[in-house]
Amino acid sequence: MEIRTIGGRRATNRRGAAEYLSIPLNTVRIKSSPGQRGQTGWPEPLGERLDGQDWFALDDLDAYRKRSRPALPPPPQVEDPERVIGVSDFARLRDVALETIKTYVKLSLDDWLAGRPGYLPRPLSLQAPYQWRLGDAVAWSFPTERRTSSGRPPGRRPTTADLRRVLAVTTAGEPKPTARQLAALLSVEFDPPVSLQTVYRLMRRLRQEDDAAACQSGD
């Protein structure tokens, strides 16, 4: 992503905005066009054009992302928040595949052992089968405010290294996660959620990296 400092503000062009916001470049081109900015809420470009391009301040893009986020869904009503649920129940609560929740568990183990939540909140016991109080699971799955990952620079987007890490926890003999499941797994770490287009792009880059490494090893 190309970043320039214009008038003391860090800015990027349309291609960079697409990467920064994790949306298709064609969507950026449409929303940022002069005739559409007023309707879409896309920020105005900075006054100075460089290399014949419009440049958009990153803080303006951050504000646009915040405005355009969908409202958080309300939590479901539960009659017995103290009821204990397992992994399958957590998957149904989150409306994701059971395999996805199992991968969340694997990716959370180190955090749980360190005494902190991971991809999922800490269970009642660190011994399988893992269980949670229903009220805690609902509060985690339907937060009143968006969770942000600690320790990550603002605006960081997933890389092939992140994708490799998620793929590495797939147990031998188990089917590899689908692109949709990978998007769900990565979205736990990143805000805004990771799109399918981003996953497809990362998978292409991953194959290119593996092909390049195979060529080098064959030299």
CYANA upper distance limits for C-alpha pairs under 8 A (distance plus 0.5 A):
  1 MET  CA     12 THR  CA      8.01
  1 MET  CA     15 ARG  CA      7.98
  1 MET  CA     16 GLY  CA      5.28
  1 MET  CA     19 GLU  CA      7.29
  1 MET  CA     20 TYR  CA      8.08
  2 GLU  CA     12 THR  CA      6.37
  2 GLU  CA     13 ASN  CA      7.67
  2 GLU  CA     16 GLY  CA      6.41
  3 ILE  CA     10 ARG  CA      6.97
  3 ILE  CA     11 ALA  CA      5.99
  3 ILE  CA     12 THR  CA      5.25
  3 ILE  CA     13 ASN  CA      8.20
  3 ILE  CA     16 GLY  CA      8.09
  4 ARG  CA     10 ARG  CA      6.23
  4 ARG  CA     11 ALA  CA      5.85
  4 ARG  CA     12 THR  CA      6.73
  5 THR  CA      9 ARG  CA      5.73
  5 THR  CA     10 ARG  CA      4.95
  5 THR  CA     11 ALA  CA      6.51
  6 ILE  CA     10 ARG  CA      6.89
  6 ILE  CA     11 ALA  CA      7.24
  6 ILE  CA     46 LEU  CA      8.26
  6 ILE  CA     48 GLU  CA      7.88
  9 ARG  CA     57 ALA  CA      6.75
  9 ARG  CA     58 LEU  CA      8.33
 10 ARG  CA     57 ALA  CA      6.20
 10 ARG  CA     58 LEU  CA      6.44
 10 ARG  CA     59 ASP  CA      8.43
 11 ALA  CA     55 TRP  CA      6.34
 11 ALA  CA     56 PHE  CA      5.58
 11 ALA  CA     57 ALA  CA      4.53
 11 ALA  CA     58 LEU  CA      5.70
 12 THR  CA     16 GLY  CA      5.84
 12 THR  CA     17 ALA  CA      6.70
 12 THR  CA     55 TRP  CA      5.74
 12 THR  CA     56 PHE  CA      5.95
 12 THR  CA     57 ALA  CA      7.06
 12 THR  CA     58 LEU  CA      7.40
 13 ASN  CA     17 ALA  CA      6.58
 13 ASN  CA     53 GLN  CA      7.26
 13 ASN  CA     54 ASP  CA      6.49
 13 ASN  CA     55 TRP  CA      5.06
 13 ASN  CA     56 PHE  CA      6.67
 14 ARG  CA     18 ALA  CA      6.77
 14 ARG  CA     25 LEU  CA      7.61
 14 ARG  CA     28 VAL  CA      6.93
 14 ARG  CA     29 ARG  CA      7.34
 14 ARG  CA     54 ASP  CA      7.77
 14 ARG  CA     55 TRP  CA      7.66
 14 ARG  CA     56 PHE  CA      8.22
 15 ARG  CA     19 GLU  CA      7.05
 15 ARG  CA     25 LEU  CA      6.50
 15 ARG  CA     28 VAL  CA      8.47
 16 GLY  CA     20 TYR  CA      6.45
 17 ALA  CA     21 LEU  CA      6.44
 17 ALA  CA     25 LEU  CA      8.50
 17 ALA  CA     28 VAL  CA      7.76
 17 ALA  CA     56 PHE  CA      8.10
 17 ALA  CA     61 LEU  CA      7.99
 18 ALA  CA     22 SER  CA      6.09
 18 ALA  CA     23 ILE  CA      5.57
 18 ALA  CA     24 PRO  CA      6.30
 18 ALA  CA     25 LEU  CA      5.57
 18 ALA  CA     27 THR  CA      8.49
 18 ALA  CA     28 VAL  CA      6.60
 19 GLU  CA     23 ILE  CA      7.17
 19 GLU  CA     24 PRO  CA      8.46
 19 GLU  CA     25 LEU  CA      8.42
 20 TYR  CA    155 GLY  CA      7.10
 20 TYR  CA    156 ARG  CA      8.45
 20 TYR  CA    157 ARG  CA      7.71
 21 LEU  CA     61 LEU  CA      8.21
 21 LEU  CA     65 ARG  CA      7.62
 21 LEU  CA    192 PRO  CA      8.20
 22 SER  CA    157 ARG  CA      8.27
 22 SER  CA    194 VAL  CA      7.67
 22 SER  CA    195 SER  CA      7.52
 22 SER  CA    198 THR  CA      7.21
 23 ILE  CA     27 THR  CA      7.38
 23 ILE  CA     28 VAL  CA      7.85
 23 ILE  CA    195 SER  CA      8.16
 23 ILE  CA    197 GLN  CA      8.35
 24 PRO  CA     28 VAL  CA      7.15
 24 PRO  CA    197 GLN  CA      8.10
 25 LEU  CA     29 ARG  CA      6.76
 26 ASN  CA     30 ILE  CA      6.80
 27 THR  CA     31 LYS  CA      6.59
 28 VAL  CA     32 SER  CA      6.21
 29 ARG  CA     33 SER  CA      6.59
 30 ILE  CA     36 GLN  CA      7.34
 31 LYS  CA     36 GLN  CA      5.94
 31 LYS  CA     37 ARG  CA      6.32
 31 LYS  CA     40 THR  CA      6.44
 31 LYS  CA     42 TRP  CA      6.71
 32 SER  CA     36 GLN  CA      6.88
 32 SER  CA     37 ARG  CA      5.85
 32 SER  CA     42 TRP  CA      6.22
 32 SER  CA     43 PRO  CA      7.99
 32 SER  CA     44 GLU  CA      8.36
 33 SER  CA     37 ARG  CA      6.56
 34 PRO  CA     38 GLY  CA      8.36
 36 GLN  CA     40 THR  CA      6.50
 36 GLN  CA     42 TRP  CA      8.44
 37 ARG  CA     41 GLY  CA      6.03
 37 ARG  CA     42 TRP  CA      5.34
 37 ARG  CA     43 PRO  CA      7.39
 37 ARG  CA     44 GLU  CA      7.82
 38 GLY  CA     42 TRP  CA      7.62
 41 GLY  CA     64 TYR  CA      7.55
 42 TRP  CA     61 LEU  CA      8.50
 42 TRP  CA     64 TYR  CA      6.98
 43 PRO  CA     56 PHE  CA      7.71
 43 PRO  CA     60 ASP  CA      6.61
 43 PRO  CA     61 LEU  CA      7.43
 43 PRO  CA     64 TYR  CA      7.46
 44 GLU  CA     56 PHE  CA      7.57
 45 PRO  CA     54 ASP  CA      6.22
 45 PRO  CA     55 TRP  CA      5.84
 45 PRO  CA     56 PHE  CA      5.27
 45 PRO  CA     57 ALA  CA      7.84
 46 LEU  CA     54 ASP  CA      7.61
 46 LEU  CA     55 TRP  CA      6.27
 46 LEU  CA     56 PHE  CA      6.38
 46 LEU  CA     57 ALA  CA      7.43
 48 GLU  CA     54 ASP  CA      8.34
 48 GLU  CA     55 TRP  CA      8.29
 49 ARG  CA     53 GLN  CA      6.07
 49 ARG  CA     54 ASP  CA      5.97
 49 ARG  CA     55 TRP  CA      7.18
 50 LEU  CA     54 ASP  CA      7.64
 50 LEU  CA     55 TRP  CA      8.06
 56 PHE  CA     60 ASP  CA      7.54
 56 PHE  CA     61 LEU  CA      7.63
 57 ALA  CA     61 LEU  CA      6.94
 58 LEU  CA     62 ASP  CA      6.64
 59 ASP  CA     63 ALA  CA      6.77
 60 ASP  CA     64 TYR  CA      6.73
 61 LEU  CA     65 ARG  CA      6.60
 62 ASP  CA     66 LYS  CA      6.79
 63 ALA  CA     67 ARG  CA      6.73
 64 TYR  CA     68 SER  CA      6.57
 65 ARG  CA     69 ARG  CA      6.68
 65 ARG  CA    192 PRO  CA      8.45
 69 ARG  CA    192 PRO  CA      8.35
 72 LEU  CA    142 PHE  CA      8.02
 72 LEU  CA    143 PRO  CA      8.29
 72 LEU  CA    144 THR  CA      7.75
 72 LEU  CA    145 GLU  CA      8.26
 72 LEU  CA    146 ARG  CA      8.38
 73 PRO  CA    142 PHE  CA      7.25
 74 PRO  CA    142 PHE  CA      7.13
 74 PRO  CA    144 THR  CA      8.49
 75 PRO  CA    138 VAL  CA      7.13
 75 PRO  CA    139 ALA  CA      7.92
 75 PRO  CA    141 SER  CA      8.45
 75 PRO  CA    142 PHE  CA      5.70
 75 PRO  CA    143 PRO  CA      8.32
 76 PRO  CA    138 VAL  CA      7.97
 78 VAL  CA    135 GLY  CA      8.02
 80 ASP  CA    134 LEU  CA      7.97
 80 ASP  CA    135 GLY  CA      8.21
 81 PRO  CA    133 ARG  CA      7.03
 81 PRO  CA    134 LEU  CA      5.44
 81 PRO  CA    135 GLY  CA      4.55
 81 PRO  CA    136 ASP  CA      8.07
 82 GLU  CA    133 ARG  CA      5.81
 82 GLU  CA    134 LEU  CA      6.46
 82 GLU  CA    135 GLY  CA      6.78
 83 ARG  CA    133 ARG  CA      6.12
 83 ARG  CA    134 LEU  CA      5.96
 83 ARG  CA    135 GLY  CA      8.28
 84 VAL  CA    131 GLN  CA      6.85
 84 VAL  CA    132 TRP  CA      6.03
 84 VAL  CA    133 ARG  CA      5.08
 84 VAL  CA    134 LEU  CA      6.31
 85 ILE  CA     89 ASP  CA      6.25
 85 ILE  CA     90 PHE  CA      7.43
 85 ILE  CA    131 GLN  CA      5.99
 85 ILE  CA    132 TRP  CA      5.98
 85 ILE  CA    133 ARG  CA      6.72
 85 ILE  CA    134 LEU  CA      6.52
 86 GLY  CA     90 PHE  CA      6.75
 86 GLY  CA    129 PRO  CA      7.75
 86 GLY  CA    130 TYR  CA      6.56
 86 GLY  CA    131 GLN  CA      5.06
 86 GLY  CA    132 TRP  CA      7.04
 87 VAL  CA     91 ALA  CA      6.76
 87 VAL  CA     98 LEU  CA      8.06
 87 VAL  CA    101 ILE  CA      7.39
 87 VAL  CA    102 LYS  CA      7.82
 87 VAL  CA    129 PRO  CA      8.36
 87 VAL  CA    130 TYR  CA      7.11
 87 VAL  CA    131 GLN  CA      7.34
 88 SER  CA     92 ARG  CA      6.94
 88 SER  CA     98 LEU  CA      6.64
 89 ASP  CA     93 LEU  CA      6.66
 90 PHE  CA     94 ARG  CA      6.65
 90 PHE  CA    101 ILE  CA      7.95
 90 PHE  CA    137 ALA  CA      7.56
 91 ALA  CA     95 ASP  CA      6.34
 91 ALA  CA     96 VAL  CA      5.86
 91 ALA  CA     97 ALA  CA      6.68
 91 ALA  CA     98 LEU  CA      5.92
 91 ALA  CA    100 THR  CA      8.30
 91 ALA  CA    101 ILE  CA      6.30
 92 ARG  CA     96 VAL  CA      6.99
 92 ARG  CA     97 ALA  CA      8.32
 92 ARG  CA     98 LEU  CA      8.45
 93 LEU  CA    138 VAL  CA      8.02
 93 LEU  CA    141 SER  CA      8.16
 94 ARG  CA    141 SER  CA      6.86
 96 VAL  CA    100 THR  CA      6.98
 96 VAL  CA    101 ILE  CA      7.71
 97 ALA  CA    101 ILE  CA      7.28
 97 ALA  CA    181 GLN  CA      8.30
 98 LEU  CA    102 LYS  CA      6.76
 99 GLU  CA    103 THR  CA      6.73
 99 GLU  CA    177 PRO  CA      8.38
100 THR  CA    104 TYR  CA      6.77
100 THR  CA    177 PRO  CA      8.15
100 THR  CA    181 GLN  CA      6.71
100 THR  CA    184 ALA  CA      8.32
100 THR  CA    185 LEU  CA      7.58
101 ILE  CA    105 VAL  CA      6.75
102 LYS  CA    106 LYS  CA      6.95
103 THR  CA    107 LEU  CA      6.69
103 THR  CA    169 VAL  CA      7.54
103 THR  CA    170 THR  CA      7.83
103 THR  CA    185 LEU  CA      8.42
104 TYR  CA    108 SER  CA      6.57
104 TYR  CA    119 TYR  CA      5.91
104 TYR  CA    120 LEU  CA      7.05
104 TYR  CA    185 LEU  CA      7.57
105 VAL  CA    109 LEU  CA      6.81
105 VAL  CA    119 TYR  CA      7.61
105 VAL  CA    120 LEU  CA      7.37
106 LYS  CA    169 VAL  CA      7.27
107 LEU  CA    118 GLY  CA      7.75
107 LEU  CA    119 TYR  CA      7.15
107 LEU  CA    166 VAL  CA      8.18
107 LEU  CA    169 VAL  CA      7.75
108 SER  CA    112 TRP  CA      6.58
108 SER  CA    117 PRO  CA      7.68
108 SER  CA    118 GLY  CA      4.89
108 SER  CA    119 TYR  CA      5.82
108 SER  CA    120 LEU  CA      7.00
109 LEU  CA    113 LEU  CA      6.69
109 LEU  CA    118 GLY  CA      7.94
110 ASP  CA    114 ALA  CA      6.82
110 ASP  CA    118 GLY  CA      8.48
111 ASP  CA    115 GLY  CA      6.92
111 ASP  CA    116 ARG  CA      5.87
111 ASP  CA    117 PRO  CA      6.48
111 ASP  CA    118 GLY  CA      5.76
112 TRP  CA    116 ARG  CA      5.77
112 TRP  CA    117 PRO  CA      6.28
112 TRP  CA    118 GLY  CA      6.99
112 TRP  CA    122 ARG  CA      6.19
112 TRP  CA    126 LEU  CA      7.94
113 LEU  CA    126 LEU  CA      8.14
115 GLY  CA    122 ARG  CA      8.28
116 ARG  CA    121 PRO  CA      8.32
116 ARG  CA    122 ARG  CA      7.29
117 PRO  CA    121 PRO  CA      5.05
117 PRO  CA    122 ARG  CA      5.65
118 GLY  CA    122 ARG  CA      7.82
119 TYR  CA    188 VAL  CA      6.86
119 TYR  CA    189 GLU  CA      8.27
120 LEU  CA    140 TRP  CA      8.15
121 PRO  CA    136 ASP  CA      8.42
121 PRO  CA    137 ALA  CA      7.94
121 PRO  CA    140 TRP  CA      7.40
122 ARG  CA    126 LEU  CA      8.36
122 ARG  CA    132 TRP  CA      8.35
123 PRO  CA    130 TYR  CA      6.40
123 PRO  CA    131 GLN  CA      5.87
123 PRO  CA    132 TRP  CA      5.56
124 LEU  CA    130 TYR  CA      7.71
124 LEU  CA    131 GLN  CA      6.27
124 LEU  CA    132 TRP  CA      6.06
124 LEU  CA    133 ARG  CA      8.12
125 SER  CA    130 TYR  CA      6.96
125 SER  CA    131 GLN  CA      7.51
126 LEU  CA    130 TYR  CA      7.28
132 TRP  CA    136 ASP  CA      7.33
132 TRP  CA    137 ALA  CA      6.95
133 ARG  CA    137 ALA  CA      6.83
134 LEU  CA    138 VAL  CA      6.63
135 GLY  CA    139 ALA  CA      6.67
136 ASP  CA    140 TRP  CA      6.67
137 ALA  CA    141 SER  CA      6.57
138 VAL  CA    142 PHE  CA      6.38
139 ALA  CA    143 PRO  CA      6.12
143 PRO  CA    147 ARG  CA      8.03
147 ARG  CA    191 ASP  CA      8.49
148 THR  CA    189 GLU  CA      8.27
148 THR  CA    190 PHE  CA      7.86
148 THR  CA    191 ASP  CA      7.17
149 SER  CA    189 GLU  CA      6.51
149 SER  CA    190 PHE  CA      7.40
152 ARG  CA    156 ARG  CA      7.36
156 ARG  CA    190 PHE  CA      8.41
157 ARG  CA    190 PHE  CA      7.64
158 PRO  CA    162 ASP  CA      6.42
158 PRO  CA    163 LEU  CA      7.95
158 PRO  CA    186 LEU  CA      8.00
158 PRO  CA    190 PHE  CA      8.02
158 PRO  CA    194 VAL  CA      8.39
159 THR  CA    163 LEU  CA      7.03
159 THR  CA    202 LEU  CA      7.27
160 THR  CA    164 ARG  CA      6.54
160 THR  CA    202 LEU  CA      6.14
160 THR  CA    203 MET  CA      8.05
160 THR  CA    205 ARG  CA      7.46
160 THR  CA    206 LEU  CA      6.46
161 ALA  CA    165 ARG  CA      6.72
162 ASP  CA    166 VAL  CA      6.92
162 ASP  CA    186 LEU  CA      8.31
163 LEU  CA    167 LEU  CA      6.68
163 LEU  CA    182 LEU  CA      8.38
163 LEU  CA    186 LEU  CA      8.24
163 LEU  CA    202 LEU  CA      7.74
163 LEU  CA    203 MET  CA      8.44
164 ARG  CA    168 ALA  CA      6.44
165 ARG  CA    169 VAL  CA      7.55
166 VAL  CA    170 THR  CA      8.16
166 VAL  CA    182 LEU  CA      8.15
166 VAL  CA    185 LEU  CA      8.02
166 VAL  CA    186 LEU  CA      8.30
167 LEU  CA    176 LYS  CA      7.97
167 LEU  CA    177 PRO  CA      8.12
170 THR  CA    174 GLU  CA      7.17
170 THR  CA    175 PRO  CA      8.26
170 THR  CA    176 LYS  CA      6.95
170 THR  CA    177 PRO  CA      8.31
177 PRO  CA    181 GLN  CA      6.09
177 PRO  CA    182 LEU  CA      6.54
178 THR  CA    182 LEU  CA      6.64
179 ALA  CA    183 ALA  CA      6.66
179 ALA  CA    196 LEU  CA      7.10
179 ALA  CA    199 VAL  CA      6.84
179 ALA  CA    200 TYR  CA      7.62
180 ARG  CA    184 ALA  CA      6.85
180 ARG  CA    196 LEU  CA      6.81
181 GLN  CA    185 LEU  CA      6.68
182 LEU  CA    186 LEU  CA      6.61
182 LEU  CA    199 VAL  CA      7.57
183 ALA  CA    187 SER  CA      6.43
183 ALA  CA    193 PRO  CA      8.29
183 ALA  CA    194 VAL  CA      5.94
183 ALA  CA    195 SER  CA      6.59
183 ALA  CA    196 LEU  CA      6.51
183 ALA  CA    199 VAL  CA      6.67
184 ALA  CA    188 VAL  CA      7.27
184 ALA  CA    193 PRO  CA      8.36
184 ALA  CA    194 VAL  CA      7.80
185 LEU  CA    189 GLU  CA      8.22
186 LEU  CA    190 PHE  CA      7.05
186 LEU  CA    193 PRO  CA      8.20
186 LEU  CA    194 VAL  CA      6.79
187 SER  CA    191 ASP  CA      7.33
187 SER  CA    192 PRO  CA      7.94
187 SER  CA    193 PRO  CA      5.00
187 SER  CA    194 VAL  CA      5.48
188 VAL  CA    193 PRO  CA      8.02
190 PHE  CA    194 VAL  CA      7.34
194 VAL  CA    198 THR  CA      6.92
194 VAL  CA    199 VAL  CA      7.85
195 SER  CA    199 VAL  CA      7.06
196 LEU  CA    200 TYR  CA      6.69
197 GLN  CA    201 ARG  CA      6.68
198 THR  CA    202 LEU  CA      6.65
199 VAL  CA    203 MET  CA      6.59
200 TYR  CA    204 ARG  CA      6.78
201 ARG  CA    205 ARG  CA      6.81
202 LEU  CA    206 LEU  CA      6.50
203 MET  CA    207 ARG  CA      6.77
204 ARG  CA    208 GLN  CA      6.77
205 ARG  CA    209 GLU  CA      6.61
206 LEU  CA    210 ASP  CA      6.67
207 ARG  CA    211 ASP  CA      6.52
208 GLN  CA    212 ALA  CA      6.59
209 GLU  CA    213 ALA  CA      6.63
210 ASP  CA    214 ALA  CA      6.59
211 ASP  CA    215 CYS  CA      6.73
212 ALA  CA    216 GLN  CA      6.78
213 ALA  CA    217 SER  CA      6.68
214 ALA  CA    218 GLY  CA      6.71
215 CYS  CA    219 ASP  CA      7.00
